[in-house]
Amino acid sequence: MKSFHSRGVTLVELLVVIAIIGILVALLLPAVQAAREAARRTQCTNNVKQIGLSFLNFEETVEKLPPGWTGDRVANGYTETTPFMRILPYMEEGTVAQLFDFDFTTLELENAPAVTQQIASFQCPSDNAAGRAYQHGLYDDMYYTRSNYAVCFGSRNMARDTRGISVTRVARINSGDLTTDGAFQSVEGKALRLFIDGTSKTVLASELNAGQDDEGGYPSTPYDARGLWAWPNMGAAIYTHRTTPNTSVGDRLWLLECVHMPERNLPCSSGGTNQAVHFSAARSRHSGGVNAVFVDGHVTFIDETIDAELWKLLATINDGFIIPEY
């Protein structure tokens, strides 16, 4: 009677199996990563859509969009609120909205409980903004949570003419020209009747990448204030179409609010205190472009190779040009 003995797996066979498994993992991993990024991008699109609809609901109630940069009172010579603070009640964030005391600016400790709140709808999961907060060097207890969306200040800079000084000083002395050709501007909100080019052809808001330096550097060390929904400045909660999405051209920002990190799609340079020369580009972690919500509420993914002049036209509310296909 014959006996049968099972043969053990040889080292060569084991190595072959391991190699095959490694190849399969290498083939599947990009697909898994792509699926995850697609899910993150979908969530980001939904966030932008919600933000756009919230601004429209605000406009329906108040009969104009909120100012892109202002406050209800002048404290210490400046005004400080953002449009994102104004739409919180329309985004099911009424509890956070109630934490704000609009008798004080966002730079004052009375509003510390509000600006420290993490707002998931203001954060794109493709970036690392969630859970992070920037600590302002002026106050130890002032932590501003990171965000990834900004409202559009038009095709050029933060203002037309600030007489070489800051927007806050211009607002205080009622001088200069703070108007823009876009959906938002400082001090005054815009009514939809002014959007002669059409609400479906004018960008309301888009994406930006959150700064990576969370340590307070004020008043002597550079810090990165980009991507802060409660921080009223260029690159933090507002942007322009002066440069195309994800451009290598550096954002020009307030004094020290800039840490140049081109390898993270965060190039920048200091623009001093003359905010008439400040601008910041739409940026994202998505491959190839950014999400943008238009004034009528629809969301479009804009390719980063879009023609620069067309991108500027999409930011203006009354330029009189016919928008070509893009």
Contacts in CASP RR format, 6 or more apart in sequence:
PFRMAT RR
TARGET T0000
AUTHOR 0000-0000-0000
METHOD contacts of the structure
MODEL  1
MKSFHSRGVTLVELLVVIAIIGILVALLLPAVQAAREAARRTQCTNNVKQ
IGLSFLNFEETVEKLPPGWTGDRVANGYTETTPFMRILPYMEEGTVAQLF
DFDFTTLELENAPAVTQQIASFQCPSDNAAGRAYQHGLYDDMYYTRSNYA
VCFGSRNMARDTRGISVTRVARINSGDLTTDGAFQSVEGKALRLFIDGTS
KTVLASELNAGQDDEGGYPSTPYDARGLWAWPNMGAAIYTHRTTPNTSVG
DRLWLLECVHMPERNLPCSSGGTNQAVHFSAARSRHSGGVNAVFVDGHVT
FIDETIDAELWKLLATINDGFIIPEY
37 126 0 8 1.000
37 286 0 8 1.000
37 287 0 8 1.000
40 124 0 8 1.000
40 125 0 8 1.000
40 126 0 8 1.000
41 126 0 8 1.000
41 286 0 8 1.000
41 291 0 8 1.000
43 124 0 8 1.000
43 125 0 8 1.000
44 124 0 8 1.000
44 125 0 8 1.000
44 126 0 8 1.000
44 148 0 8 1.000
44 207 0 8 1.000
44 284 0 8 1.000
44 286 0 8 1.000
44 291 0 8 1.000
45 291 0 8 1.000
45 299 0 8 1.000
45 301 0 8 1.000
47 121 0 8 1.000
47 122 0 8 1.000
47 123 0 8 1.000
47 124 0 8 1.000
47 148 0 8 1.000
47 149 0 8 1.000
48 149 0 8 1.000
48 205 0 8 1.000
48 206 0 8 1.000
48 207 0 8 1.000
48 291 0 8 1.000
48 292 0 8 1.000
48 293 0 8 1.000
48 299 0 8 1.000
49 293 0 8 1.000
49 297 0 8 1.000
49 299 0 8 1.000
50 91 0 8 1.000
50 121 0 8 1.000
51 84 0 8 1.000
51 87 0 8 1.000
51 91 0 8 1.000
51 121 0 8 1.000
51 122 0 8 1.000
51 149 0 8 1.000
51 205 0 8 1.000
51 293 0 8 1.000
52 204 0 8 1.000
52 205 0 8 1.000
52 293 0 8 1.000
52 297 0 8 1.000
53 90 0 8 1.000
53 297 0 8 1.000
54 87 0 8 1.000
54 90 0 8 1.000
54 91 0 8 1.000
55 65 0 8 1.000
55 66 0 8 1.000
55 83 0 8 1.000
55 87 0 8 1.000
55 90 0 8 1.000
55 151 0 8 1.000
55 204 0 8 1.000
55 205 0 8 1.000
56 295 0 8 1.000
56 297 0 8 1.000
57 87 0 8 1.000
57 90 0 8 1.000
58 65 0 8 1.000
58 66 0 8 1.000
58 86 0 8 1.000
58 87 0 8 1.000
58 90 0 8 1.000
59 65 0 8 1.000
59 191 0 8 1.000
59 192 0 8 1.000
63 191 0 8 1.000
64 189 0 8 1.000
64 190 0 8 1.000
64 191 0 8 1.000
64 192 0 8 1.000
65 83 0 8 1.000
65 183 0 8 1.000
65 184 0 8 1.000
65 189 0 8 1.000
65 190 0 8 1.000
65 191 0 8 1.000
65 192 0 8 1.000
66 83 0 8 1.000
66 86 0 8 1.000
66 87 0 8 1.000
66 184 0 8 1.000
66 189 0 8 1.000
67 81 0 8 1.000
67 83 0 8 1.000
67 184 0 8 1.000
67 185 0 8 1.000
67 186 0 8 1.000
67 187 0 8 1.000
67 188 0 8 1.000
67 189 0 8 1.000
68 82 0 8 1.000
68 83 0 8 1.000
68 151 0 8 1.000
68 153 0 8 1.000
68 184 0 8 1.000
68 185 0 8 1.000
68 186 0 8 1.000
68 189 0 8 1.000
68 232 0 8 1.000
68 237 0 8 1.000
68 238 0 8 1.000
69 79 0 8 1.000
69 81 0 8 1.000
69 82 0 8 1.000
69 158 0 8 1.000
69 167 0 8 1.000
69 185 0 8 1.000
69 186 0 8 1.000
69 187 0 8 1.000
69 232 0 8 1.000
69 233 0 8 1.000
69 238 0 8 1.000
70 79 0 8 1.000
70 81 0 8 1.000
70 171 0 8 1.000
70 186 0 8 1.000
70 187 0 8 1.000
70 188 0 8 1.000
70 232 0 8 1.000
71 79 0 8 1.000
71 80 0 8 1.000
71 81 0 8 1.000
71 102 0 8 1.000
71 105 0 8 1.000
72 79 0 8 1.000
72 81 0 8 1.000
72 102 0 8 1.000
72 103 0 8 1.000
73 79 0 8 1.000
73 102 0 8 1.000
73 103 0 8 1.000
74 171 0 8 1.000
74 172 0 8 1.000
75 104 0 8 1.000
75 105 0 8 1.000
75 108 0 8 1.000
76 105 0 8 1.000
76 107 0 8 1.000
77 168 0 8 1.000
77 169 0 8 1.000
77 172 0 8 1.000
78 105 0 8 1.000
78 166 0 8 1.000
78 168 0 8 1.000
78 169 0 8 1.000
78 171 0 8 1.000
78 172 0 8 1.000
79 105 0 8 1.000
79 168 0 8 1.000
79 171 0 8 1.000
79 172 0 8 1.000
79 187 0 8 1.000
79 232 0 8 1.000
80 105 0 8 1.000
80 106 0 8 1.000
80 107 0 8 1.000
80 168 0 8 1.000
80 232 0 8 1.000
81 102 0 8 1.000
81 105 0 8 1.000
81 106 0 8 1.000
81 232 0 8 1.000
82 106 0 8 1.000
82 229 0 8 1.000
82 230 0 8 1.000
82 231 0 8 1.000
82 232 0 8 1.000
82 236 0 8 1.000
82 237 0 8 1.000
82 238 0 8 1.000
83 151 0 8 1.000
83 184 0 8 1.000
83 237 0 8 1.000
84 122 0 8 1.000
84 147 0 8 1.000
84 149 0 8 1.000
84 151 0 8 1.000
84 229 0 8 1.000
84 230 0 8 1.000
84 237 0 8 1.000
85 97 0 8 1.000
85 100 0 8 1.000
85 106 0 8 1.000
85 114 0 8 1.000
85 229 0 8 1.000
85 230 0 8 1.000
88 94 0 8 1.000
88 96 0 8 1.000
88 97 0 8 1.000
88 100 0 8 1.000
88 119 0 8 1.000
89 97 0 8 1.000
91 119 0 8 1.000
91 121 0 8 1.000
93 119 0 8 1.000
93 121 0 8 1.000
96 114 0 8 1.000
96 117 0 8 1.000
96 119 0 8 1.000
99 111 0 8 1.000
99 113 0 8 1.000
99 114 0 8 1.000
99 117 0 8 1.000
100 111 0 8 1.000
100 114 0 8 1.000
101 110 0 8 1.000
101 111 0 8 1.000
103 110 0 8 1.000
104 110 0 8 1.000
104 111 0 8 1.000
105 111 0 8 1.000
106 114 0 8 1.000
106 115 0 8 1.000
106 144 0 8 1.000
106 230 0 8 1.000
106 231 0 8 1.000
106 232 0 8 1.000
107 136 0 8 1.000
107 138 0 8 1.000
107 142 0 8 1.000
109 139 0 8 1.000
109 141 0 8 1.000
109 142 0 8 1.000
111 230 0 8 1.000
112 139 0 8 1.000
112 141 0 8 1.000
112 142 0 8 1.000
112 143 0 8 1.000
114 230 0 8 1.000
115 142 0 8 1.000
115 143 0 8 1.000
115 144 0 8 1.000
115 145 0 8 1.000
115 230 0 8 1.000
115 231 0 8 1.000
116 133 0 8 1.000
116 143 0 8 1.000
116 144 0 8 1.000
116 145 0 8 1.000
117 145 0 8 1.000
118 130 0 8 1.000
118 131 0 8 1.000
118 133 0 8 1.000
118 145 0 8 1.000
119 145 0 8 1.000
119 147 0 8 1.000
119 229 0 8 1.000
120 130 0 8 1.000
122 147 0 8 1.000
122 148 0 8 1.000
122 149 0 8 1.000
122 229 0 8 1.000
123 129 0 8 1.000
123 130 0 8 1.000
123 146 0 8 1.000
123 147 0 8 1.000
123 148 0 8 1.000
124 148 0 8 1.000
124 149 0 8 1.000
124 207 0 8 1.000
124 284 0 8 1.000
124 285 0 8 1.000
126 284 0 8 1.000
126 285 0 8 1.000
126 286 0 8 1.000
127 148 0 8 1.000
127 209 0 8 1.000
127 210 0 8 1.000
127 284 0 8 1.000
127 285 0 8 1.000
128 210 0 8 1.000
129 146 0 8 1.000
129 147 0 8 1.000
129 148 0 8 1.000
129 210 0 8 1.000
129 227 0 8 1.000
130 146 0 8 1.000
131 145 0 8 1.000
131 146 0 8 1.000
132 145 0 8 1.000
132 146 0 8 1.000
132 210 0 8 1.000
132 214 0 8 1.000
133 143 0 8 1.000
133 144 0 8 1.000
133 145 0 8 1.000
133 146 0 8 1.000
133 214 0 8 1.000
134 143 0 8 1.000
134 144 0 8 1.000
134 145 0 8 1.000
134 146 0 8 1.000
134 211 0 8 1.000
134 213 0 8 1.000
134 214 0 8 1.000
134 216 0 8 1.000
134 223 0 8 1.000
134 224 0 8 1.000
134 225 0 8 1.000
134 228 0 8 1.000
134 231 0 8 1.000
135 142 0 8 1.000
135 143 0 8 1.000
135 214 0 8 1.000
135 215 0 8 1.000
135 216 0 8 1.000
136 142 0 8 1.000
136 143 0 8 1.000
136 144 0 8 1.000
136 216 0 8 1.000
136 218 0 8 1.000
137 216 0 8 1.000
137 217 0 8 1.000
137 218 0 8 1.000
137 219 0 8 1.000
137 223 0 8 1.000
138 218 0 8 1.000
138 219 0 8 1.000
144 225 0 8 1.000
144 228 0 8 1.000
144 230 0 8 1.000
144 231 0 8 1.000
145 228 0 8 1.000
145 229 0 8 1.000
145 230 0 8 1.000
146 210 0 8 1.000
146 211 0 8 1.000
146 214 0 8 1.000
146 227 0 8 1.000
146 228 0 8 1.000
147 210 0 8 1.000
147 227 0 8 1.000
147 228 0 8 1.000
147 229 0 8 1.000
147 237 0 8 1.000
148 207 0 8 1.000
148 208 0 8 1.000
148 209 0 8 1.000
148 210 0 8 1.000
148 227 0 8 1.000
148 284 0 8 1.000
149 205 0 8 1.000
149 206 0 8 1.000
149 207 0 8 1.000
149 208 0 8 1.000
149 229 0 8 1.000
149 237 0 8 1.000
150 205 0 8 1.000
150 206 0 8 1.000
150 207 0 8 1.000
150 208 0 8 1.000
150 227 0 8 1.000
150 235 0 8 1.000
150 236 0 8 1.000
150 237 0 8 1.000
150 238 0 8 1.000
150 239 0 8 1.000
150 280 0 8 1.000
150 282 0 8 1.000
151 183 0 8 1.000
151 184 0 8 1.000
151 204 0 8 1.000
151 205 0 8 1.000
151 237 0 8 1.000
151 238 0 8 1.000
151 239 0 8 1.000
152 182 0 8 1.000
152 183 0 8 1.000
152 184 0 8 1.000
152 203 0 8 1.000
152 204 0 8 1.000
152 205 0 8 1.000
152 206 0 8 1.000
152 238 0 8 1.000
152 239 0 8 1.000
152 240 0 8 1.000
152 241 0 8 1.000
152 315 0 8 1.000
153 180 0 8 1.000
153 182 0 8 1.000
153 184 0 8 1.000
153 185 0 8 1.000
153 234 0 8 1.000
153 238 0 8 1.000
153 239 0 8 1.000
153 240 0 8 1.000
154 180 0 8 1.000
154 181 0 8 1.000
154 182 0 8 1.000
154 183 0 8 1.000
154 184 0 8 1.000
154 240 0 8 1.000
154 241 0 8 1.000
154 312 0 8 1.000
154 315 0 8 1.000
154 316 0 8 1.000
155 181 0 8 1.000
155 182 0 8 1.000
155 240 0 8 1.000
155 241 0 8 1.000
155 242 0 8 1.000
155 312 0 8 1.000
155 313 0 8 1.000
155 315 0 8 1.000
155 316 0 8 1.000
156 180 0 8 1.000
156 181 0 8 1.000
156 240 0 8 1.000
156 242 0 8 1.000
156 279 0 8 1.000
157 240 0 8 1.000
157 242 0 8 1.000
157 275 0 8 1.000
157 276 0 8 1.000
157 277 0 8 1.000
157 278 0 8 1.000
157 279 0 8 1.000
158 167 0 8 1.000
158 180 0 8 1.000
158 186 0 8 1.000
158 234 0 8 1.000
158 238 0 8 1.000
158 240 0 8 1.000
158 275 0 8 1.000
158 276 0 8 1.000
158 278 0 8 1.000
158 279 0 8 1.000
159 167 0 8 1.000
159 170 0 8 1.000
159 176 0 8 1.000
159 177 0 8 1.000
159 178 0 8 1.000
159 179 0 8 1.000
159 180 0 8 1.000
159 185 0 8 1.000
159 186 0 8 1.000
159 275 0 8 1.000
159 276 0 8 1.000
160 176 0 8 1.000
160 177 0 8 1.000
160 178 0 8 1.000
160 179 0 8 1.000
160 180 0 8 1.000
160 276 0 8 1.000
161 176 0 8 1.000
161 177 0 8 1.000
161 276 0 8 1.000
162 169 0 8 1.000
162 170 0 8 1.000
162 176 0 8 1.000
162 177 0 8 1.000
162 178 0 8 1.000
162 274 0 8 1.000
162 275 0 8 1.000
162 276 0 8 1.000
163 170 0 8 1.000
163 175 0 8 1.000
163 176 0 8 1.000
164 273 0 8 1.000
164 274 0 8 1.000
164 276 0 8 1.000
165 273 0 8 1.000
165 274 0 8 1.000
166 273 0 8 1.000
166 274 0 8 1.000
166 275 0 8 1.000
167 178 0 8 1.000
167 186 0 8 1.000
167 275 0 8 1.000
170 176 0 8 1.000
170 178 0 8 1.000
171 178 0 8 1.000
171 186 0 8 1.000
171 187 0 8 1.000
178 185 0 8 1.000
178 186 0 8 1.000
178 187 0 8 1.000
178 188 0 8 1.000
179 185 0 8 1.000
180 240 0 8 1.000
181 315 0 8 1.000
181 316 0 8 1.000
181 317 0 8 1.000
181 318 0 8 1.000
181 319 0 8 1.000
182 190 0 8 1.000
182 202 0 8 1.000
182 315 0 8 1.000
182 316 0 8 1.000
182 317 0 8 1.000
183 190 0 8 1.000
183 195 0 8 1.000
183 202 0 8 1.000
183 203 0 8 1.000
183 204 0 8 1.000
183 205 0 8 1.000
183 295 0 8 1.000
183 315 0 8 1.000
183 317 0 8 1.000
184 190 0 8 1.000
184 238 0 8 1.000
190 317 0 8 1.000
192 199 0 8 1.000
192 295 0 8 1.000
194 317 0 8 1.000
194 318 0 8 1.000
195 202 0 8 1.000
195 295 0 8 1.000
195 317 0 8 1.000
195 318 0 8 1.000
196 317 0 8 1.000
196 318 0 8 1.000
196 320 0 8 1.000
197 316 0 8 1.000
197 317 0 8 1.000
197 318 0 8 1.000
197 319 0 8 1.000
197 320 0 8 1.000
197 321 0 8 1.000
197 323 0 8 1.000
198 295 0 8 1.000
198 296 0 8 1.000
198 317 0 8 1.000
199 294 0 8 1.000
199 295 0 8 1.000
199 296 0 8 1.000
199 297 0 8 1.000
200 294 0 8 1.000
200 295 0 8 1.000
200 296 0 8 1.000
200 298 0 8 1.000
201 294 0 8 1.000
201 314 0 8 1.000
201 323 0 8 1.000
202 294 0 8 1.000
202 295 0 8 1.000
202 314 0 8 1.000
202 315 0 8 1.000
202 316 0 8 1.000
202 317 0 8 1.000
203 241 0 8 1.000
203 292 0 8 1.000
203 293 0 8 1.000
203 294 0 8 1.000
203 295 0 8 1.000
203 314 0 8 1.000
203 315 0 8 1.000
204 292 0 8 1.000
204 293 0 8 1.000
204 294 0 8 1.000
204 295 0 8 1.000
204 297 0 8 1.000
205 292 0 8 1.000
205 293 0 8 1.000
206 239 0 8 1.000
206 245 0 8 1.000
206 282 0 8 1.000
206 290 0 8 1.000
206 291 0 8 1.000
206 292 0 8 1.000
206 293 0 8 1.000
206 302 0 8 1.000
207 282 0 8 1.000
207 283 0 8 1.000
207 284 0 8 1.000
207 286 0 8 1.000
207 290 0 8 1.000
207 291 0 8 1.000
207 292 0 8 1.000
208 226 0 8 1.000
208 227 0 8 1.000
208 235 0 8 1.000
208 239 0 8 1.000
208 280 0 8 1.000
208 281 0 8 1.000
208 282 0 8 1.000
208 283 0 8 1.000
208 284 0 8 1.000
209 226 0 8 1.000
209 227 0 8 1.000
209 264 0 8 1.000
209 265 0 8 1.000
209 266 0 8 1.000
209 283 0 8 1.000
209 284 0 8 1.000
209 285 0 8 1.000
210 226 0 8 1.000
210 227 0 8 1.000
210 228 0 8 1.000
211 224 0 8 1.000
211 225 0 8 1.000
211 226 0 8 1.000
211 227 0 8 1.000
211 259 0 8 1.000
211 261 0 8 1.000
211 266 0 8 1.000
212 224 0 8 1.000
212 259 0 8 1.000
212 261 0 8 1.000
212 264 0 8 1.000
212 266 0 8 1.000
213 222 0 8 1.000
213 223 0 8 1.000
213 224 0 8 1.000
213 259 0 8 1.000
215 223 0 8 1.000
216 223 0 8 1.000
217 223 0 8 1.000
217 256 0 8 1.000
218 256 0 8 1.000
219 256 0 8 1.000
220 256 0 8 1.000
221 256 0 8 1.000
222 256 0 8 1.000
222 257 0 8 1.000
222 258 0 8 1.000
222 259 0 8 1.000
222 270 0 8 1.000
223 256 0 8 1.000
223 257 0 8 1.000
223 259 0 8 1.000
224 257 0 8 1.000
224 258 0 8 1.000
224 259 0 8 1.000
224 261 0 8 1.000
224 266 0 8 1.000
224 268 0 8 1.000
225 231 0 8 1.000
225 233 0 8 1.000
225 235 0 8 1.000
225 236 0 8 1.000
225 253 0 8 1.000
225 254 0 8 1.000
225 257 0 8 1.000
226 235 0 8 1.000
226 236 0 8 1.000
226 251 0 8 1.000
226 253 0 8 1.000
226 257 0 8 1.000
226 258 0 8 1.000
226 266 0 8 1.000
226 268 0 8 1.000
226 280 0 8 1.000
227 235 0 8 1.000
227 236 0 8 1.000
227 237 0 8 1.000
228 236 0 8 1.000
228 237 0 8 1.000
229 236 0 8 1.000
229 237 0 8 1.000
230 237 0 8 1.000
231 237 0 8 1.000
233 253 0 8 1.000
233 254 0 8 1.000
233 257 0 8 1.000
234 240 0 8 1.000
234 251 0 8 1.000
234 252 0 8 1.000
234 253 0 8 1.000
234 254 0 8 1.000
234 275 0 8 1.000
234 278 0 8 1.000
234 279 0 8 1.000
234 280 0 8 1.000
235 251 0 8 1.000
235 253 0 8 1.000
235 257 0 8 1.000
235 280 0 8 1.000
236 257 0 8 1.000
238 280 0 8 1.000
239 279 0 8 1.000
239 280 0 8 1.000
239 281 0 8 1.000
239 282 0 8 1.000
240 279 0 8 1.000
240 280 0 8 1.000
240 281 0 8 1.000
240 315 0 8 1.000
241 282 0 8 1.000
241 311 0 8 1.000
241 312 0 8 1.000
241 314 0 8 1.000
241 315 0 8 1.000
242 279 0 8 1.000
242 281 0 8 1.000
242 312 0 8 1.000
243 249 0 8 1.000
243 250 0 8 1.000
243 279 0 8 1.000
243 281 0 8 1.000
243 308 0 8 1.000
244 281 0 8 1.000
244 304 0 8 1.000
244 305 0 8 1.000
244 306 0 8 1.000
244 308 0 8 1.000
244 311 0 8 1.000
245 281 0 8 1.000
245 282 0 8 1.000
245 283 0 8 1.000
245 284 0 8 1.000
245 289 0 8 1.000
245 290 0 8 1.000
245 302 0 8 1.000
245 303 0 8 1.000
245 304 0 8 1.000
245 306 0 8 1.000
245 311 0 8 1.000
246 265 0 8 1.000
246 281 0 8 1.000
246 282 0 8 1.000
246 283 0 8 1.000
246 284 0 8 1.000
246 288 0 8 1.000
246 289 0 8 1.000
246 290 0 8 1.000
246 304 0 8 1.000
247 281 0 8 1.000
247 304 0 8 1.000
248 262 0 8 1.000
248 267 0 8 1.000
249 267 0 8 1.000
249 281 0 8 1.000
250 260 0 8 1.000
250 262 0 8 1.000
250 267 0 8 1.000
250 268 0 8 1.000
250 269 0 8 1.000
250 281 0 8 1.000
251 258 0 8 1.000
251 266 0 8 1.000
251 267 0 8 1.000
251 268 0 8 1.000
251 269 0 8 1.000
251 279 0 8 1.000
251 280 0 8 1.000
251 281 0 8 1.000
252 268 0 8 1.000
252 269 0 8 1.000
252 270 0 8 1.000
252 271 0 8 1.000
252 277 0 8 1.000
252 278 0 8 1.000
252 279 0 8 1.000
252 280 0 8 1.000
253 268 0 8 1.000
253 269 0 8 1.000
253 270 0 8 1.000
253 271 0 8 1.000
253 278 0 8 1.000
253 280 0 8 1.000
254 270 0 8 1.000
254 271 0 8 1.000
254 272 0 8 1.000
254 273 0 8 1.000
254 275 0 8 1.000
254 278 0 8 1.000
255 270 0 8 1.000
255 271 0 8 1.000
255 272 0 8 1.000
255 273 0 8 1.000
256 270 0 8 1.000
258 268 0 8 1.000
258 269 0 8 1.000
258 270 0 8 1.000
259 266 0 8 1.000
259 268 0 8 1.000
260 266 0 8 1.000
260 267 0 8 1.000
260 268 0 8 1.000
260 269 0 8 1.000
261 267 0 8 1.000
265 283 0 8 1.000
265 285 0 8 1.000
266 283 0 8 1.000
271 277 0 8 1.000
271 278 0 8 1.000
282 290 0 8 1.000
282 292 0 8 1.000
282 302 0 8 1.000
283 290 0 8 1.000
284 290 0 8 1.000
284 291 0 8 1.000
286 301 0 8 1.000
288 303 0 8 1.000
288 304 0 8 1.000
288 305 0 8 1.000
289 301 0 8 1.000
289 302 0 8 1.000
289 303 0 8 1.000
289 304 0 8 1.000
290 301 0 8 1.000
290 302 0 8 1.000
290 304 0 8 1.000
291 299 0 8 1.000
291 300 0 8 1.000
291 301 0 8 1.000
291 302 0 8 1.000
292 299 0 8 1.000
292 300 0 8 1.000
292 301 0 8 1.000
292 302 0 8 1.000
292 314 0 8 1.000
293 299 0 8 1.000
294 300 0 8 1.000
302 311 0 8 1.000
302 314 0 8 1.000
302 326 0 8 1.000
303 326 0 8 1.000
306 326 0 8 1.000
307 326 0 8 1.000
310 323 0 8 1.000
310 324 0 8 1.000
310 326 0 8 1.000
313 319 0 8 1.000
313 321 0 8 1.000
313 323 0 8 1.000
314 323 0 8 1.000
314 326 0 8 1.000
END
